[in-house]
Amino acid sequence: MITTKQRAYLRGLANKEPAILQVGKEGVTAALVANIRLALDARELVKVSVLETAPLSSREAIGEVMEKIPGSEAVQVIGRKFVLYKRNLKEPKIILP
């Protein structure tokens, strides 16, 4: 569980990052979850965009993704984008305050 200070720090890091994945008209698919998992392993912090054609809102999509990826945490949900964080225990990339 991350603290509010850590969440604020992660929001600042995510602010300058582009969204690298998209939730499309099929919703949260197994392929999308696999790609998010790979990105979290590589980066620890991932920004995902939810397209207007998606059957889910951003909050619903992040909820589904967090259910399917244990240990991932919601950092931020704004509009049609959300940010996820999952610490890489083997090779940490982000040092939290």
Protein Blocks (a to p, Z undefined) as FASTA:
>chain_A
ZZfklmmmmmmmmmmpccfbdcdfkopafklmmmmmmmmmmnopacddddfkbcbdfklm
mmmmmmmmghiacfbdchjbccdddddfklcfbdcZZ
